[in-house]
Amino acid sequence: MLVLSRKQNERIRVGDSVVVTIVRVSGDKVRIGIEAPANVRVLRDELDADMMGSVTLEGSAELAIPRLLGVAG
């Protein structure tokens, strides 16, 4: 396991297509943003992938992740 220290707005790259951004640090909580291709499933560890089923987005679907996270995009 790689363990890193990051400050707000710093990023971590995973492979060629996944970027994890530290959006906000507040007390003992850290808010992160994850940018990944639509074919990469991103789940919290406590969620069982089998319980989630399958979600399919149309190719033209656009998710406003920066807006949802409250950051400029």
N, CA, C and O atoms as CSV, one atom per row, in Angstrom:
chain,resi,resn,atom,element,x,y,z
A,1,MET,N,N,0.837,-1.177,0.000
A,1,MET,CA,C,0.000,0.000,0.000
A,1,MET,C,C,0.880,1.238,0.000
A,1,MET,O,O,1.819,1.351,0.787
A,2,LEU,N,N,0.565,2.149,-0.883
A,2,LEU,CA,C,1.259,3.434,-0.932
A,2,LEU,C,C,0.485,4.408,-0.055
A,2,LEU,O,O,-0.728,4.548,-0.214
A,3,VAL,N,N,1.163,5.084,0.865
A,3,VAL,CA,C,0.536,6.064,1.744
A,3,VAL,C,C,1.148,7.421,1.439
A,3,VAL,O,O,2.368,7.584,1.479
A,4,LEU,N,N,0.288,8.405,1.130
A,4,LEU,CA,C,0.758,9.730,0.747
A,4,LEU,C,C,0.117,10.798,1.623
A,4,LEU,O,O,-0.986,10.610,2.137
A,5,SER,N,N,0.796,11.895,1.786
A,5,SER,CA,C,0.216,13.080,2.403
A,5,SER,C,C,-0.069,14.063,1.283
A,5,SER,O,O,0.789,14.288,0.429
A,6,ARG,N,N,-1.246,14.648,1.268
A,6,ARG,CA,C,-1.634,15.602,0.243
A,6,ARG,C,C,-2.338,16.766,0.915
A,6,ARG,O,O,-2.968,16.606,1.961
A,7,LYS,N,N,-2.228,17.931,0.310
A,7,LYS,CA,C,-2.923,19.117,0.786
A,7,LYS,C,C,-4.111,19.383,-0.132
A,7,LYS,O,O,-4.232,18.787,-1.202
A,8,GLN,N,N,-4.981,20.285,0.301
A,8,GLN,CA,C,-6.148,20.643,-0.488
A,8,GLN,C,C,-5.726,21.056,-1.897
A,8,GLN,O,O,-4.732,21.760,-2.070
A,9,ASN,N,N,-6.471,20.624,-2.883
A,9,ASN,CA,C,-6.274,20.875,-4.320
A,9,ASN,C,C,-5.105,20.124,-4.927
A,9,ASN,O,O,-4.837,20.298,-6.116
A,10,GLU,N,N,-4.400,19.302,-4.174
A,10,GLU,CA,C,-3.346,18.478,-4.757
A,10,GLU,C,C,-3.972,17.205,-5.320
A,10,GLU,O,O,-5.049,16.786,-4.897
A,11,ARG,N,N,-3.278,16.601,-6.280
A,11,ARG,CA,C,-3.818,15.444,-6.992
A,11,ARG,C,C,-2.907,14.230,-6.881
A,11,ARG,O,O,-1.712,14.331,-6.602
A,12,ILE,N,N,-3.520,13.092,-7.111
A,12,ILE,CA,C,-2.813,11.811,-7.197
A,12,ILE,C,C,-3.285,11.155,-8.487
A,12,ILE,O,O,-4.487,11.065,-8.736
A,13,ARG,N,N,-2.354,10.703,-9.301
A,13,ARG,CA,C,-2.702,10.011,-10.545
A,13,ARG,C,C,-2.536,8.508,-10.352
A,13,ARG,O,O,-1.548,8.037,-9.789
A,14,VAL,N,N,-3.535,7.767,-10.837
A,14,VAL,CA,C,-3.506,6.305,-10.783
A,14,VAL,C,C,-3.572,5.807,-12.211
A,14,VAL,O,O,-4.594,5.951,-12.882
A,15,GLY,N,N,-2.488,5.226,-12.668
A,15,GLY,CA,C,-2.439,4.802,-14.064
A,15,GLY,C,C,-2.494,6.000,-14.988
A,15,GLY,O,O,-2.076,7.101,-14.629
A,16,ASP,N,N,-3.019,5.770,-16.187
A,16,ASP,CA,C,-3.084,6.827,-17.193
A,16,ASP,C,C,-4.403,7.582,-17.190
A,16,ASP,O,O,-4.506,8.641,-17.809
A,17,SER,N,N,-5.427,7.049,-16.495
A,17,SER,CA,C,-6.753,7.624,-16.691
A,17,SER,C,C,-7.523,7.976,-15.421
A,17,SER,O,O,-8.665,8.426,-15.514
A,18,VAL,N,N,-6.946,7.788,-14.251
A,18,VAL,CA,C,-7.656,8.088,-13.005
A,18,VAL,C,C,-6.895,9.172,-12.242
A,18,VAL,O,O,-5.685,9.079,-12.035
A,19,VAL,N,N,-7.639,10.206,-11.829
A,19,VAL,CA,C,-7.058,11.301,-11.054
A,19,VAL,C,C,-7.892,11.480,-9.786
A,19,VAL,O,O,-9.115,11.608,-9.846
A,20,VAL,N,N,-7.215,11.486,-8.644
A,20,VAL,CA,C,-7.868,11.719,-7.357
A,20,VAL,C,C,-7.421,13.088,-6.874
A,20,VAL,O,O,-6.224,13.354,-6.764
A,21,THR,N,N,-8.391,13.962,-6.582
A,21,THR,CA,C,-8.093,15.327,-6.135
A,21,THR,C,C,-8.592,15.516,-4.712
A,21,THR,O,O,-9.720,15.143,-4.390
A,22,ILE,N,N,-7.753,16.093,-3.859
A,22,ILE,CA,C,-8.187,16.448,-2.513
A,22,ILE,C,C,-8.952,17.758,-2.647
A,22,ILE,O,O,-8.358,18.806,-2.899
A,23,VAL,N,N,-10.262,17.696,-2.480
A,23,VAL,CA,C,-11.117,18.859,-2.690
A,23,VAL,C,C,-11.167,19.735,-1.449
A,23,VAL,O,O,-11.074,20.959,-1.546
A,24,ARG,N,N,-11.315,19.112,-0.279
A,24,ARG,CA,C,-11.426,19.897,0.949
A,24,ARG,C,C,-10.979,19.050,2.139
A,24,ARG,O,O,-11.255,17.852,2.203
A,25,VAL,N,N,-10.291,19.686,3.071
A,25,VAL,CA,C,-9.908,19.059,4.331
A,25,VAL,C,C,-10.548,19.885,5.430
A,25,VAL,O,O,-10.317,21.091,5.517
A,26,SER,N,N,-11.355,19.245,6.272
A,26,SER,CA,C,-12.065,19.952,7.331
A,26,SER,C,C,-12.100,19.064,8.572
A,26,SER,O,O,-12.812,18.061,8.617
A,27,GLY,N,N,-11.317,19.453,9.575
A,27,GLY,CA,C,-11.264,18.636,10.791
A,27,GLY,C,C,-10.720,17.260,10.489
A,27,GLY,O,O,-9.617,17.119,9.961
A,28,ASP,N,N,-11.506,16.230,10.830
A,28,ASP,CA,C,-11.063,14.852,10.597
A,28,ASP,C,C,-11.650,14.266,9.319
A,28,ASP,O,O,-11.587,13.054,9.115
A,29,LYS,N,N,-12.222,15.109,8.451
A,29,LYS,CA,C,-12.812,14.631,7.207
A,29,LYS,C,C,-12.068,15.189,6.000
A,29,LYS,O,O,-11.601,16.328,6.004
A,30,VAL,N,N,-11.972,14.366,4.985
A,30,VAL,CA,C,-11.346,14.764,3.727
A,30,VAL,C,C,-12.348,14.491,2.618
A,30,VAL,O,O,-12.889,13.390,2.517
A,31,ARG,N,N,-12.590,15.493,1.791
A,31,ARG,CA,C,-13.475,15.321,0.640
A,31,ARG,C,C,-12.584,15.157,-0.579
A,31,ARG,O,O,-11.702,15.978,-0.829
A,32,ILE,N,N,-12.818,14.095,-1.335
A,32,ILE,CA,C,-12.011,13.835,-2.520
A,32,ILE,C,C,-12.887,13.792,-3.756
A,32,ILE,O,O,-14.074,13.471,-3.687
A,33,GLY,N,N,-12.289,14.117,-4.878
A,33,GLY,CA,C,-12.944,13.984,-6.174
A,33,GLY,C,C,-12.181,12.959,-6.985
A,33,GLY,O,O,-10.950,12.938,-6.969
A,34,ILE,N,N,-12.904,12.110,-7.691
A,34,ILE,CA,C,-12.273,11.062,-8.484
A,34,ILE,C,C,-12.713,11.214,-9.927
A,34,ILE,O,O,-13.906,11.162,-10.226
A,35,GLU,N,N,-11.758,11.400,-10.819
A,35,GLU,CA,C,-12.030,11.470,-12.252
A,35,GLU,C,C,-11.561,10.160,-12.861
A,35,GLU,O,O,-10.386,9.803,-12.766
A,36,ALA,N,N,-12.494,9.443,-13.492
A,36,ALA,CA,C,-12.167,8.157,-14.095
A,36,ALA,C,C,-13.043,7.959,-15.326
A,36,ALA,O,O,-14.122,8.542,-15.421
A,37,PRO,N,N,-12.588,7.148,-16.259
A,37,PRO,CA,C,-13.410,6.863,-17.438
A,37,PRO,C,C,-14.726,6.200,-17.020
A,37,PRO,O,O,-14.815,5.587,-15.955
A,38,ALA,N,N,-15.734,6.331,-17.868
A,38,ALA,CA,C,-17.058,5.776,-17.568
A,38,ALA,C,C,-17.033,4.267,-17.360
A,38,ALA,O,O,-17.891,3.731,-16.659
A,39,ASN,N,N,-16.070,3.576,-17.952
A,39,ASN,CA,C,-16.020,2.120,-17.816
A,39,ASN,C,C,-15.302,1.661,-16.543
A,39,ASN,O,O,-15.174,0.459,-16.311
A,40,VAL,N,N,-14.833,2.600,-15.717
A,40,VAL,CA,C,-14.158,2.255,-14.457
A,40,VAL,C,C,-15.143,2.457,-13.318
A,40,VAL,O,O,-15.623,3.569,-13.101
A,41,ARG,N,N,-15.443,1.402,-12.599
A,41,ARG,CA,C,-16.372,1.471,-11.476
A,41,ARG,C,C,-15.625,1.997,-10.254
A,41,ARG,O,O,-14.561,1.487,-9.902
A,42,VAL,N,N,-16.184,3.015,-9.614
A,42,VAL,CA,C,-15.602,3.612,-8.420
A,42,VAL,C,C,-16.636,3.488,-7.305
A,42,VAL,O,O,-17.714,4.078,-7.386
A,43,LEU,N,N,-16.312,2.726,-6.270
A,43,LEU,CA,C,-17.231,2.496,-5.152
A,43,LEU,C,C,-16.529,2.724,-3.829
A,43,LEU,O,O,-15.326,2.496,-3.702
A,44,ARG,N,N,-17.299,3.181,-2.836
A,44,ARG,CA,C,-16.768,3.197,-1.470
A,44,ARG,C,C,-16.583,1.754,-1.040
A,44,ARG,O,O,-17.341,0.882,-1.465
A,45,ASP,N,N,-15.598,1.490,-0.212
A,45,ASP,CA,C,-15.277,0.131,0.193
A,45,ASP,C,C,-16.440,-0.554,0.903
A,45,ASP,O,O,-16.612,-1.766,0.779
A,46,GLU,N,N,-17.242,0.213,1.649
A,46,GLU,CA,C,-18.321,-0.411,2.408
A,46,GLU,C,C,-19.512,-0.823,1.538
A,46,GLU,O,O,-20.421,-1.499,2.019
A,47,LEU,N,N,-19.515,-0.425,0.273
A,47,LEU,CA,C,-20.583,-0.831,-0.637
A,47,LEU,C,C,-20.164,-2.081,-1.385
A,47,LEU,O,O,-19.108,-2.122,-2.016
A,48,ASP,N,N,-20.995,-3.081,-1.306
A,48,ASP,CA,C,-20.724,-4.342,-1.988
A,48,ASP,C,C,-21.068,-4.183,-3.461
A,48,ASP,O,O,-22.191,-3.809,-3.799
A,49,ALA,N,N,-20.129,-4.456,-4.323
A,49,ALA,CA,C,-20.339,-4.291,-5.764
A,49,ALA,C,C,-21.514,-5.125,-6.252
A,49,ALA,O,O,-22.208,-4.717,-7.184
A,50,ASP,N,N,-21.754,-6.280,-5.648
A,50,ASP,CA,C,-22.873,-7.121,-6.068
A,50,ASP,C,C,-24.214,-6.481,-5.728
A,50,ASP,O,O,-25.196,-6.707,-6.435
A,51,MET,N,N,-24.278,-5.692,-4.667
A,51,MET,CA,C,-25.523,-5.031,-4.265
A,51,MET,C,C,-25.835,-3.851,-5.173
A,51,MET,O,O,-27.000,-3.481,-5.321
A,52,MET,N,N,-24.825,-3.257,-5.778
A,52,MET,CA,C,-25.006,-2.040,-6.555
A,52,MET,C,C,-25.660,-2.287,-7.906
A,52,MET,O,O,-26.278,-1.379,-8.462
A,53,GLY,N,N,-25.539,-3.483,-8.438
A,53,GLY,CA,C,-26.083,-3.734,-9.761
A,53,GLY,C,C,-25.247,-3.046,-10.819
A,53,GLY,O,O,-24.067,-2.767,-10.608
A,54,SER,N,N,-25.855,-2.778,-11.944
A,54,SER,CA,C,-25.129,-2.175,-13.047
A,54,SER,C,C,-25.792,-0.867,-13.448
A,54,SER,O,O,-27.013,-0.796,-13.586
A,55,VAL,N,N,-24.984,0.159,-13.633
A,55,VAL,CA,C,-25.474,1.456,-14.078
A,55,VAL,C,C,-24.818,1.749,-15.415
A,55,VAL,O,O,-23.597,1.675,-15.546
A,56,THR,N,N,-25.628,2.078,-16.401
A,56,THR,CA,C,-25.101,2.373,-17.723
A,56,THR,C,C,-25.491,3.791,-18.108
A,56,THR,O,O,-26.657,4.171,-18.001
A,57,LEU,N,N,-24.517,4.571,-18.555
A,57,LEU,CA,C,-24.762,5.929,-19.024
A,57,LEU,C,C,-24.646,5.947,-20.530
A,57,LEU,O,O,-23.822,5.239,-21.107
A,58,GLU,N,N,-25.474,6.760,-21.170
A,58,GLU,CA,C,-25.332,6.931,-22.609
A,58,GLU,C,C,-23.990,7.586,-22.886
A,58,GLU,O,O,-23.467,8.315,-22.044
A,59,GLY,N,N,-23.442,7.334,-24.038
A,59,GLY,CA,C,-22.157,7.909,-24.404
A,59,GLY,C,C,-22.148,9.423,-24.349
A,59,GLY,O,O,-21.107,10.033,-24.105
A,60,SER,N,N,-23.313,10.040,-24.578
A,60,SER,CA,C,-23.372,11.496,-24.572
A,60,SER,C,C,-23.667,12.059,-23.184
A,60,SER,O,O,-23.702,13.277,-23.010
A,61,ALA,N,N,-23.879,11.187,-22.191
A,61,ALA,CA,C,-24.190,11.667,-20.842
A,61,ALA,C,C,-22.985,12.390,-20.267
A,61,ALA,O,O,-21.845,11.959,-20.444
A,62,GLU,N,N,-23.245,13.484,-19.584
A,62,GLU,CA,C,-22.160,14.262,-18.990
A,62,GLU,C,C,-22.465,14.470,-17.519
A,62,GLU,O,O,-23.555,14.918,-17.164
A,63,LEU,N,N,-21.507,14.147,-16.665
A,63,LEU,CA,C,-21.666,14.337,-15.228
A,63,LEU,C,C,-20.891,15.577,-14.817
A,63,LEU,O,O,-19.697,15.685,-15.097
A,64,ALA,N,N,-21.548,16.494,-14.170
A,64,ALA,CA,C,-20.903,17.739,-13.748
A,64,ALA,C,C,-20.244,17.532,-12.390
A,64,ALA,O,O,-20.678,18.111,-11.394
A,65,ILE,N,N,-19.207,16.716,-12.345
A,65,ILE,CA,C,-18.530,16.388,-11.094
A,65,ILE,C,C,-18.006,17.645,-10.395
A,65,ILE,O,O,-18.260,17.806,-9.201
A,66,PRO,N,N,-17.290,18.541,-11.074
A,66,PRO,CA,C,-16.803,19.729,-10.367
A,66,PRO,C,C,-17.945,20.519,-9.732
A,66,PRO,O,O,-17.805,21.016,-8.615
A,67,ARG,N,N,-19.089,20.641,-10.443
A,67,ARG,CA,C,-20.211,21.384,-9.898
A,67,ARG,C,C,-20.776,20.664,-8.675
A,67,ARG,O,O,-21.118,21.306,-7.682
A,68,LEU,N,N,-20.877,19.339,-8.742
A,68,LEU,CA,C,-21.386,18.575,-7.610
A,68,LEU,C,C,-20.485,18.682,-6.401
A,68,LEU,O,O,-20.958,18.663,-5.265
A,69,LEU,N,N,-19.181,18.796,-6.638
A,69,LEU,CA,C,-18.231,18.891,-5.541
A,69,LEU,C,C,-18.030,20.326,-5.064
A,69,LEU,O,O,-17.326,20.574,-4.085
A,70,GLY,N,N,-18.651,21.258,-5.760
A,70,GLY,CA,C,-18.537,22.653,-5.359
A,70,GLY,C,C,-17.215,23.306,-5.720
A,70,GLY,O,O,-16.775,24.248,-5.062
A,71,VAL,N,N,-16.580,22.791,-6.783
A,71,VAL,CA,C,-15.334,23.397,-7.240
A,71,VAL,C,C,-15.533,23.885,-8.672
A,71,VAL,O,O,-16.382,23.376,-9.404
A,72,ALA,N,N,-14.744,24.870,-9.053
A,72,ALA,CA,C,-14.846,25.393,-10.424
A,72,ALA,C,C,-14.398,24.340,-11.409
A,72,ALA,O,O,-13.448,23.603,-11.148
A,73,GLY,N,N,-15.071,24.265,-12.531
A,73,GLY,CA,C,-14.703,23.249,-13.502
A,73,GLY,C,C,-14.790,23.682,-14.897
A,73,GLY,O,O,-14.502,22.902,-15.805
